[in-house]
Amino acid sequence: MLLPLTGHDLVLSKCPTAIRTYVNQVLSDGYTIIPRSLPLSLCDEVREGFIRLSRANEEIFKPNEDDYGHYGRICNLHLVYEPLIELFRQNSAALAVMDYLFGAETVIYTTLFYERGSAQTIHRDSPLFTTRPEYKYFGVWVALEDTDADNGPLVVVRRGHLIPEVDREAMARRFYDNLDDIDPLSGELWGAYQGELGRECEQRGLATETLCVSKGDTIIWHPQAPHGGAPIRDLARTRFSLVMHTTPLGVPVYHQNVFFHPSKPVSDVAPWRYLRRGERQYAEFAEIMFLERNRNYKVEDFRV
């Protein structure tokens, strides 16, 4: 099932009662919050285990700390710290919502582990998570401790996912004569696209909303939902959380060179293989990335 912006009532008519509220919120508002979707004890175990992992691998972690001894975005840490996968595997309500809307088995593509808030500006994920077929993607955010106005909660633009897509090729031609030359990680295109999205939100009177959630809560957002991170008022505070980027099993993910060139012929089969933990699967990659410092490490570099 492609995430529908039409036929909403039909989708809900077939939806299991236990998840109908969450499915309706994703389709209507662009996001949903599933309260207490995970045991608080699991959140504590994962957080405490991460601290032990960082101490056991000080030569990797220490150079990547910020001025307060915290870590920003760590990409794909779940590949060496498998307890993070339990936040996916044991998240039964979130999995049921995604499996239903995808109409397929939900898997992890990549993850981002945070010790502090992201403070990211409002954006859509779709230019960096371009699937074939399109929009077969969810962002999933799990709170490993309580969030409030001081430690950088998630912010969203309710119903911003309903803003129609821009003419992507026309936007790309402002910067590229040949669309085959588009940089997959183009900063210029990213800025132009997110800037246009911000103007559309403002013109439609759509304001950001701050989501102060509790430990164990899960937020799922639509692939077109504008979202970001609120400023961190207290930089000494942590905000442990995990973001999971999910797709249906076997669906490939591309970047801006495909998003801004939607007619570009590409494969609809993921090129990576999947690993399994219990009854759930996740894509296999070779590196862990500390994105704030732009440093990459091999999976085998870590002691676990």
C-alpha positions, 0 to 999 in steps of 0.5 A: 500500500503506497502511503495515500493522500487520497482514499483515506476512508478506504484505508481506515476501513480496513485498518485493525482497530488497535492501530486505527488512531495512529494510522489516521494521525499519520495520514491526517496530520503527518505524524503520530505519537505512540505513548509507552510503546516500549518498556521503560526498563528497556530504555534504561538498559539501552542507555546504560549499555551505550555508556558502557560501550563508549567507555570500552571504545574510548579511543573512538568515542572520546574524539567525537564528544562535544564540549559538554561530553555528549555525542550528536548523530551517530549513524548506524550504531545498531550494527555494533550495538545490537540492543538498539535493534530491540527498540525496533523489534519490540516496538509492536504497535509502531511495527503494526502501523508501518507494516499496515501502511507499507503493506509489507514487512518493515525493515531498518534501512539506517539509524541515528543515535543521539545523546543530545538534541539535533537542533535541526532546522525544519526539513523534509527527509524525502530528498535524502531517502528517495525510494523506488517506488517513491515515499516508501519510507518512515522516520521513527523516533524513540525517546530513551529519556523524557524530553522537554523545552530545555533539552531539544524536543522534536518539532513538526509541522502538522499537515505539512505533508499535504503540501504538494511536491515542487517541480523537482526537475525545474528546481534542479535545472537552476543548478545543473545543466545536465540532471545526470550530474546532480550531486547526491548530497548537494547542499545547494539543492537541499537548501533550495528545496527546504527553503521553498517548503518553509515558504509554503508552510508560512503561506498556508499558515502552518506553524511548528508544534513542539512534541515534548514526549516521555521516555518509551514513547515513539513518534512516526512521521510521514516521509513528506512531514516537515520536522526538525529539532528545537533549540537546546536551551540547556546544553549540559542536558542529554536527550538520548534517543534513536531515529530509525529510517524504515522501508519495506523489505527490499526497497532501495533508497537513493539520494538527491541525484534521483529525487531531483531527477525522478525520471532517472532509470534506477533499480527498484531492488535494494543492493544490500543484504539484510541481517536478522535479529529475531523475526525482524531484519535490517540492512547491512553496512560496513561503517559507523559514522559520527556525523558531527565530526565527519568521521567513519569507523569500520564495524570491526573497529569496535569492541563489543 
